[in-house]
Structure formats: C-alpha cells, structure tokens
Amino acid sequence: MKLDGIRVLDLSLFLPGPHFTMMMADHGAEVISLEPPTGEPVREIGLKQNGQSVWFRNVFRGKKSINLNLKSAAGKEAFYKLCETVDVVVEAFRPGVVSRLGIDYDSIKKFNPKIVYCSISAYGQTGPKRLNPAHDLSIQADSGALQINQGKDGQPAQPAMPVADMAGSLMAFSGVLMALLRSQKTGQGDYIDISMQDSLVAWYANVMGPPFAENRSPEPQQERSWGGAAMYNIYQTSDGQHLTLGGSEIKFAKNLLTALGREDLITLCQQPPGQAQLPVKAFFETTFAAQTLEYWCGFLANIDVCWSPVRSLNDAIRDEHLMQRDMLLTDDNGNLHLGVPVKYQQEPAQPKFTLPKFSEDTEALLRELGYSEQQITTMRKNNAFI
C-alpha cells in the first residue's frame, strides 16, 4: 500500500487528527495513538455497538494504543526514543502546551531531523486568537459559516456537519503527505501549522463574490447557492417529503421547464439569483406540491436535470451506489464502518478493523525501543505509563 513503512505518532483527540491519521492507517501507515490517562474521549461518546462507540470505531480502526506520562522523566525519555523511529508526529493541544512539555517540533527534530510534525488547533499557532478554546460550532460561527447557514426563517441554523473539523482533517492529511514527499527527497522534515479556521475559510472560493467584489456580506436567501436560484433549491412534495433541484445551468432549466410546459419561464432563469427568479420558484413550489415524491422521482428520472430526493441519513448510507463503491463496510463481527474515499487502482486501501484496548501496545513498544522487563516494571510503578 502507498504508506507502507510510514510510522505515525498521533497525540490528537476527537475528530480532525484521529480522522486523518486513520486514513493514513487505511493506506498502510503504522499509526500509534498516544492516549491520555483517561483514554481517547470518543471511546465513550455516542451510541455503542457491540460494546464499542461507533464514533471511536470510525476514527481509530487499525491503530495501536499507548500511554506515556509526558510529565515524568521516564515517560518523556521513552517519548523521545519513540520519536527517533517515527516519520510523523501529530498533536492538537492548545498552542504552547507542547513547548511547555518539551515535545514541540524544535525539541523533536534534534532527535529526528526528518520528522514531519503537524499541529492542529482551532485558530493556529499565531495571531491574537491562537489561545482561544474552540470546537467546530464556534469556529463556524466566528468564520461566517454559520451566518450563511440560515433556515428559511432567516436565522442561523445549527450546522449538520462539522465542516471546520473535517476541513482541518483534510488539510492536515494533504500537508503531511506533501511534507513526507519532500522529506524523502531531502532528508529534512518540516513543521505544519494547521488552523481549523484557516482550513474552513479556504473552502469559501465560490461564495466570496459579495465580500470581495462589493465589500458586503451575502444575503443567503438571495444568493445562488443558498436559495436565490430557482434551479438550486429545495421543494416540498404533496406527501410532506422534499426534493432538490441542484443545477442552475440554463440547459437544465430549459429541459425541466420544457417538460413542465413552462418555456416562458426559461428567460427568468438566466437572470441573477434573487428577486428576478421568484416567479420560477413560486411555480416550482406549486407544481412539486401537487404530487408525491414517488411521482416526481419517476417524472424527473427521464429528464436531463440535476435533482435528488431528500433522503434520510439511514437510507442514504445504505444506498446501492455507496455499497458498490465500498463506502459501507462490515467487519467480521457485523459492525458497520465508513469506507475509504481515496480509491487507488494500484495498491488500494486495506482498512483493518481492529480496535486496540487502551494502552495495550505500550509494553510491546517499550520492548521494541530497547527497554528491559525490569525497566518496564519500574516505569509502571513510577507512573511513567498506565
């Protein structure tokens, strides 16, 4: 697999770091999670299946678990020895914590100049907000994402997806892979400062017209992507279900409006989103409300237009298309797992469904690093690990 031979030491918790290091594990990397004394919190968060948290299973598969007390001299010494053997270190403490612990990049690169060291934080390692505590919701709010995530009542809505977390995960994944490539060529590692806010804001490319061109915030219900375009909208059907039109290109408007006998409305779809397209939206609202979702699924199936029914998450994840794409996997115990989105033709991912018990790999790893059984026993007695 692509990452065979790459060893990753992951100190991060919750979602961004664990998610991206799991993707590395899926593609062959050896990922060692250094858990705190209380363990990875998501071991106990949310619903469980067969005694395991579903969240934990979908960010921790295929990893090893160790525990080292980084505030003890023996634990820190073992950490340094381990860093000599790894290619990547990932941490997600608040800025400044790793420096106080003596496990920051400048300290680690003395032992391993090739190390790729990635820090993930809410606001990054620099700037006036760098020490502010924040999870996904606060980052979305502070970055403008929540203001544009409005319901039809014009009020900001609780976001359905942790996009700041996941943007951070994907940016870290990309950054680490680029740095690894460079490290293999030059023998020199690098330090990567990943901000969840930076990662989220970098996704704004298609919505920055009003702020950049006119120095104003967008009015979500008047903008193309958020309700201002008739052909890019959500409509209710007669049975209380919903469907979406998801492509505002004029060719799709022509195809649909012709099929519905309203060619006269096509020119309005060529107008800017907002007030000009209200008659088309009103027509669609009335039309779609007159028949069931099942009826419209049959009708729209024969028209070249972007559309989709609004499906429940439970139904959608079990869709035959996703099943054929291996995005829903089942382990030997019948537990469900999300699949691997990066699909190589050569050396495809081989996710391992093993989940370690807390700290189960600590002693084996210490032996690998050259510690004797007596030393390991002494370290445990001295609380160097649990």
Residue pairs with C-beta under 8 A, 6 or more apart in sequence:
1 27
1 28
1 347
1 348
1 349
1 350
2 27
2 28
2 344
2 347
3 24
3 27
3 28
3 29
4 28
4 29
5 28
6 24
6 28
6 29
6 30
6 87
6 88
6 180
7 29
7 30
7 32
7 85
7 86
7 87
7 88
8 21
8 24
8 25
8 29
8 30
8 31
8 32
8 86
8 87
8 88
8 89
8 90
9 32
9 34
9 82
9 83
9 86
9 88
9 89
9 90
10 17
10 18
10 21
10 31
10 32
10 33
10 34
10 63
10 89
10 90
11 17
11 33
11 34
11 89
11 90
11 91
11 92
11 93
12 18
12 21
12 90
12 91
12 92
12 120
13 36
13 40
13 41
13 42
13 92
14 41
14 42
14 92
14 135
14 165
15 42
15 59
15 136
15 162
15 165
15 166
15 169
16 92
16 120
16 165
16 166
16 168
16 169
16 172
16 194
16 196
17 90
17 91
17 92
17 120
17 169
17 172
18 33
18 40
18 42
18 59
18 60
19 59
19 165
19 166
19 169
20 90
20 169
20 170
20 172
20 173
20 176
21 29
21 31
21 33
21 63
21 90
22 31
22 58
22 59
22 60
22 61
22 62
22 63
23 173
23 340
23 342
24 31
24 88
24 173
24 176
25 31
25 61
25 62
25 63
25 351
25 352
26 61
26 62
26 340
26 349
26 350
26 351
27 340
27 342
27 344
27 347
27 349
28 347
28 349
28 350
29 88
30 64
31 62
31 63
31 64
32 63
32 64
32 65
32 66
32 82
32 86
32 361
32 365
33 40
33 60
33 63
33 64
33 65
33 66
33 356
34 66
34 67
34 68
34 79
35 65
35 66
35 67
35 358
35 359
36 67
37 67
37 69
37 386
39 358
40 56
40 60
40 358
42 53
42 55
42 56
42 59
42 60
43 53
43 56
43 358
44 53
45 53
45 55
45 56
46 53
46 54
46 55
47 53
47 54
48 54
49 57
49 335
49 336
50 333
50 334
50 335
52 335
52 355
54 336
56 355
57 335
57 337
57 355
58 337
58 338
60 355
60 356
61 337
61 351
61 352
61 353
61 354
61 355
62 351
62 352
62 353
62 354
63 356
64 356
64 360
64 361
64 365
65 356
65 357
65 358
65 359
65 360
65 361
65 362
66 359
66 361
66 362
66 365
66 385
67 358
67 359
67 362
67 385
67 386
68 75
68 76
68 78
68 79
68 82
68 362
68 384
68 385
69 75
69 383
69 384
69 385
69 386
70 76
70 79
70 101
70 103
71 101
72 382
72 383
72 384
74 378
74 379
74 382
74 384
75 379
75 384
75 385
76 101
76 102
76 103
78 366
78 369
78 371
78 379
78 384
78 385
79 103
80 108
80 111
81 369
81 370
82 365
82 369
83 89
83 108
83 111
83 112
83 115
84 111
84 112
85 369
86 112
86 115
87 114
87 115
87 116
87 180
87 183
88 115
88 116
88 117
88 118
88 176
88 180
89 105
89 108
89 115
89 116
89 117
89 118
90 118
90 120
90 172
90 176
91 98
91 103
91 117
91 118
91 119
91 120
92 119
92 120
92 121
93 119
93 121
94 121
94 131
94 133
95 119
95 121
95 124
95 125
95 130
95 131
96 131
98 104
98 105
98 119
105 115
105 117
105 119
105 191
108 115
108 117
109 115
109 117
109 189
112 189
113 187
113 188
113 189
114 183
114 187
114 188
114 189
115 189
116 176
116 179
116 180
116 183
116 189
116 190
116 192
117 189
117 190
117 191
117 192
118 172
118 175
118 176
118 179
118 191
118 192
118 194
119 125
119 191
119 192
119 193
119 194
120 168
120 172
120 194
120 196
121 130
121 194
121 195
121 196
122 129
122 132
122 133
122 134
122 135
122 138
122 139
122 195
122 196
122 197
123 129
123 130
123 132
123 134
123 195
123 196
123 197
124 130
124 193
124 194
124 195
124 197
124 198
125 193
125 195
126 193
129 142
129 197
134 142
134 196
135 165
136 159
136 162
136 163
136 164
136 165
136 196
137 146
137 158
137 159
139 145
139 164
139 196
139 197
139 200
140 146
140 149
140 159
140 163
140 164
140 200
141 147
141 156
142 197
143 164
143 197
143 200
143 201
144 204
144 217
145 159
145 163
145 164
145 200
146 156
146 159
147 156
147 217
147 220
148 207
148 218
148 220
148 223
148 226
149 156
149 157
149 159
149 220
150 156
150 157
150 220
150 221
150 226
151 157
152 221
152 227
154 221
163 200
163 203
164 196
164 197
164 199
164 200
165 196
167 196
167 199
167 200
167 202
167 203
168 194
168 195
168 196
168 199
168 200
170 199
171 194
171 198
171 199
171 202
172 192
172 194
175 192
175 194
176 192
179 189
179 190
179 192
182 188
182 190
183 189
183 190
206 225
207 218
207 223
207 225
209 218
210 216
210 217
210 218
210 219
210 223
211 217
211 218
218 226
219 228
219 274
220 226
220 227
221 227
221 228
222 228
222 273
222 274
222 275
223 273
223 274
224 232
224 248
224 273
225 232
227 233
228 273
228 274
228 277
229 248
229 269
229 273
229 277
230 245
230 248
230 253
230 268
230 269
230 277
230 280
230 281
230 284
231 245
231 247
231 248
231 249
231 252
231 253
231 256
231 269
231 280
231 306
232 245
232 246
232 247
232 248
232 273
233 244
233 245
233 281
233 284
234 242
234 243
234 244
234 310
235 242
235 243
235 244
235 245
235 284
235 285
235 288
235 289
236 242
236 285
236 288
236 289
237 243
237 288
237 289
237 291
237 292
237 293
237 295
237 296
238 289
238 290
238 291
238 292
239 292
239 293
239 294
241 292
241 293
241 309
241 310
242 293
242 309
242 310
243 288
243 293
243 296
243 297
243 300
243 307
243 308
243 309
243 310
244 307
244 308
244 309
244 310
245 252
245 256
245 284
245 305
245 306
245 307
246 306
246 307
246 308
247 305
247 306
247 307
248 269
248 273
250 266
250 269
250 270
251 304
252 304
252 305
252 306
253 265
253 266
253 269
253 270
253 280
254 263
254 266
255 303
255 304
255 305
256 300
256 303
256 305
257 263
257 265
257 266
257 269
257 280
258 266
259 299
259 303
260 287
262 283
265 279
265 280
265 283
268 276
268 277
268 279
268 280
269 277
269 280
271 277
288 296
291 299
293 309
296 309
297 309
300 307
311 319
316 322
317 327
317 328
318 328
322 328
322 339
325 339
325 343
326 339
326 340
326 343
327 338
327 339
327 341
328 336
328 337
328 338
328 339
329 336
329 337
329 338
329 339
329 351
329 353
330 336
330 337
331 337
331 353
332 353
335 353
337 351
337 353
339 351
340 348
340 349
340 351
342 349
343 349
358 386
359 385
359 386
362 385
362 386
363 376
366 375
366 376
366 379
366 385
367 373
367 376
371 379
379 385
380 386
